[in-house]
Amino acid sequence: MNIWPIVAGAAAVAGSAAWGAVAPSSQMYGPTVRHTDAAKKIALTFDDGPNPPVTPRLLELFDRYSVRATFFLIGKFVRECPSLVNEISIRGHLLGNHTDTHANLIFQSRAGLRDELERCQIAIAAATHADPPRWMRPPYGYRTPLLKTEVQRAGMQGVVMWSRIGWDWKPQPPERLIARLARAARPDRSHGDIVVLHDGDHRALGGDRHHVVTALEYWLPRWRDAGLEFVTIEPCAASDSPRAPRK
């Protein structure tokens, strides 16, 4: 018996499942949002906060340039910095769920996944005295077949991925990030970018993300002068699946 076709088939299935779990463009485990609905709209999104040394600097910068952004927050940090979370919301930015501990969801049971989502929802609602988030982003972008059902069960509308990533989660010269962000918001498209950046470090509060602030100090006036509109993902996200997000 020639077992190689069986081995090759199993490898192909495993490879397909892995791609479905980690590729930002994958819809295998449910619809995701990856773009805004117009080339002139850019959605800046931030993971792993709140982070007291960095997030307030971003808020001041965003006020200066009339930017609205989306912050995907980690529940354990929300409980440590509730006033900062409330400040993000008061200033008009959208809050999202980034799980309670930044767990790799691939290794979570259904109960574990449910706990990660629900604890983060409760923490954000308690900090803001408002409704919990409607959107979530999985840590590392990793998804499983369980995620769609548990996101809906937690009362959220869906999963947000990205079309551009800054590779900014390690300290680095800001010039590197400035160069990477030059690829964002190109005018030759029918839709706009959702850009993922980091204002925090999932391992602990106080992570060095000052290169992110410096890079945005460079790009925000240039993007504004180019006619870009800074949006959250809520009002104008264009789903890569046939199911459109609720207005």
Legacy VTK file of the C-alpha trace (Angstrom):
# vtk DataFile Version 3.0
C-alpha trace
ASCII
DATASET POLYDATA
POINTS 247 float
0.000 0.000 0.000
1.317 3.424 -0.964
0.790 5.603 2.106
2.273 8.783 0.609
-1.020 10.065 -0.842
-2.551 9.681 2.624
0.386 11.487 4.241
0.272 14.221 1.635
-3.477 14.626 2.086
-3.166 14.870 5.859
-0.403 17.446 5.506
-2.548 19.478 3.130
-5.466 19.437 5.560
-3.195 20.449 8.443
-1.675 23.214 6.346
-5.099 24.498 5.350
-6.248 24.525 8.972
-3.116 26.372 10.054
-3.603 28.977 7.324
-7.230 29.366 8.349
-6.202 29.961 11.953
-3.479 32.558 11.426
-3.786 34.290 8.035
-5.324 37.775 8.403
-7.282 37.298 5.167
-8.731 33.907 6.133
-12.490 33.555 6.508
-12.306 29.822 7.267
-13.403 30.174 10.883
-15.948 32.917 10.343
-16.178 36.362 8.760
-13.688 39.027 9.766
-13.321 42.735 9.072
-10.079 43.774 7.394
-10.740 47.037 5.534
-12.655 50.251 5.734
-15.178 50.944 3.013
-13.321 53.697 1.153
-9.716 54.315 0.134
-9.671 57.680 1.908
-10.700 56.167 5.260
-7.992 54.731 7.486
-8.677 52.923 10.763
-5.815 53.013 13.245
-6.159 50.200 15.769
-4.067 49.516 18.865
-3.536 46.244 20.713
-2.362 45.222 24.187
-3.270 48.347 26.159
-4.061 50.255 28.147
-0.486 51.297 28.901
0.006 54.324 31.187
3.375 55.492 29.757
2.150 55.488 26.154
-1.634 55.526 25.776
-2.095 59.073 27.204
0.492 60.404 24.748
-1.459 58.858 21.909
-4.692 60.395 23.170
-3.139 63.860 23.198
-1.733 63.325 19.719
-5.099 62.167 18.428
-6.826 65.216 19.879
-4.361 67.417 18.012
-5.204 65.859 14.638
-8.895 64.986 15.190
-8.190 61.264 15.009
-10.619 58.600 16.162
-8.986 55.221 16.784
-9.905 51.759 18.050
-8.211 50.256 21.115
-8.335 46.485 21.634
-7.756 46.155 25.364
-6.539 43.325 27.588
-8.880 42.741 30.506
-6.212 42.290 33.191
-4.748 45.702 32.312
-8.200 47.287 32.180
-8.725 46.289 35.808
-5.396 47.916 36.740
-6.056 51.156 34.825
-9.824 51.727 34.756
-9.575 55.526 34.729
-7.336 55.428 31.646
-9.786 53.122 29.894
-12.607 55.517 30.699
-10.519 58.406 29.357
-10.031 56.596 26.049
-13.783 56.210 25.752
-14.611 59.778 26.835
-12.336 61.121 24.114
-14.412 59.398 21.487
-12.362 56.329 20.670
-13.798 52.845 20.250
-12.944 50.093 22.715
-12.541 46.470 21.686
-11.977 43.121 23.399
-8.475 41.611 23.156
-9.237 38.830 25.692
-8.560 38.915 29.405
-4.955 37.663 29.501
-3.831 37.740 25.832
-4.176 33.972 25.660
-3.376 32.030 22.504
-6.906 30.974 21.600
-5.752 27.972 19.592
-4.959 26.215 22.857
-8.136 27.216 24.689
-11.081 24.946 25.384
-14.551 26.321 24.757
-14.849 27.136 28.458
-11.459 28.832 28.480
-12.258 30.873 25.396
-15.597 31.903 26.859
-13.914 33.000 30.094
-11.277 35.049 28.235
-13.929 36.956 26.295
-16.435 37.427 29.095
-13.931 38.619 31.709
-12.609 41.241 29.308
-16.147 42.361 28.452
-17.003 42.761 32.123
-13.788 44.666 32.884
-14.312 47.201 30.096
-17.980 47.729 30.934
-17.080 48.297 34.603
-14.355 50.817 33.727
-16.525 52.863 31.368
-19.962 52.409 32.991
-21.190 51.737 29.475
-22.051 48.856 27.205
-19.254 46.327 26.616
-17.418 46.186 23.279
-19.063 44.989 20.076
-15.828 43.908 18.392
-12.852 41.757 19.329
-9.403 40.992 17.987
-7.825 37.622 18.805
-4.318 37.739 20.279
-1.680 37.115 17.599
-4.609 36.999 15.145
-5.076 33.305 15.947
-8.603 31.948 15.496
-10.285 28.577 16.010
-13.574 27.028 14.868
-14.980 27.869 18.329
-14.384 31.595 18.104
-17.340 32.722 16.006
-19.913 31.098 18.299
-18.290 32.384 21.486
-17.948 35.917 20.111
-21.657 35.928 19.358
-22.462 34.408 22.739
-20.544 37.225 24.440
-22.798 39.722 22.672
-20.239 40.961 20.176
-20.761 41.583 16.503
-17.571 40.157 15.109
-13.820 39.790 14.726
-11.521 42.526 13.434
-8.270 41.648 11.712
-6.169 44.036 9.610
-4.848 44.875 6.178
-1.610 46.502 7.396
0.592 45.615 10.349
3.376 47.724 11.814
5.549 44.912 13.248
5.979 47.341 16.103
5.688 45.149 19.221
9.411 45.268 20.000
11.358 48.459 20.823
13.028 49.739 17.666
14.186 52.936 15.986
11.065 54.870 14.964
12.455 55.274 11.454
11.747 51.584 10.801
8.099 51.965 11.673
7.828 55.226 9.739
9.074 53.401 6.648
6.624 50.514 7.114
3.660 52.843 7.519
4.439 54.402 4.143
2.670 51.377 2.645
-0.600 52.278 4.377
-3.393 54.312 2.824
-2.351 54.007 -0.795
-4.818 55.840 -3.072
-5.145 53.128 -5.751
-7.786 51.028 -3.958
-11.524 50.748 -3.562
-11.210 50.296 0.209
-9.000 51.603 2.999
-6.590 50.087 5.463
-7.162 48.842 8.961
-3.716 49.269 10.512
-2.700 47.314 13.604
-0.248 48.948 15.997
0.526 48.439 19.688
0.267 50.886 22.562
1.018 48.184 25.144
2.971 45.009 25.808
0.852 41.972 26.652
3.480 40.698 29.088
3.290 43.635 31.514
2.264 47.241 31.933
4.864 49.846 31.045
6.029 48.415 27.725
8.187 50.686 25.567
6.084 51.804 22.608
7.487 55.283 22.173
8.540 54.454 18.619
4.823 54.146 17.839
4.150 57.655 19.137
7.073 59.100 17.170
6.024 57.372 13.964
2.482 58.699 14.274
3.773 62.191 15.040
5.398 61.945 11.625
2.501 60.398 9.715
-0.668 61.933 11.124
-0.182 65.430 9.653
0.903 63.935 6.344
-2.092 61.615 6.162
-4.387 64.482 7.129
-2.896 66.741 4.448
-3.404 63.913 1.925
-7.140 64.034 2.669
-7.435 60.862 4.726
-10.285 60.454 7.205
-9.433 58.777 10.504
-12.214 56.421 11.565
-12.944 53.715 14.057
-13.932 50.355 12.673
-17.509 50.721 13.944
-19.304 52.960 11.421
-17.650 52.043 8.159
-15.914 48.669 8.380
-16.245 46.703 5.167
-16.368 42.966 5.795
-14.418 40.639 3.543
-17.366 38.269 3.723
-20.861 38.663 2.253
-22.184 39.549 5.686
-21.903 43.283 6.216
-21.390 44.741 9.680
-24.306 46.387 11.439
-24.464 50.166 11.160
LINES 1 248
247 0 1 2 3 4 5 6 7 8 9 10 11 12 13 14 15 16 17 18 19 20 21 22 23 24 25 26 27 28 29 30 31 32 33 34 35 36 37 38 39 40 41 42 43 44 45 46 47 48 49 50 51 52 53 54 55 56 57 58 59 60 61 62 63 64 65 66 67 68 69 70 71 72 73 74 75 76 77 78 79 80 81 82 83 84 85 86 87 88 89 90 91 92 93 94 95 96 97 98 99 100 101 102 103 104 105 106 107 108 109 110 111 112 113 114 115 116 117 118 119 120 121 122 123 124 125 126 127 128 129 130 131 132 133 134 135 136 137 138 139 140 141 142 143 144 145 146 147 148 149 150 151 152 153 154 155 156 157 158 159 160 161 162 163 164 165 166 167 168 169 170 171 172 173 174 175 176 177 178 179 180 181 182 183 184 185 186 187 188 189 190 191 192 193 194 195 196 197 198 199 200 201 202 203 204 205 206 207 208 209 210 211 212 213 214 215 216 217 218 219 220 221 222 223 224 225 226 227 228 229 230 231 232 233 234 235 236 237 238 239 240 241 242 243 244 245 246
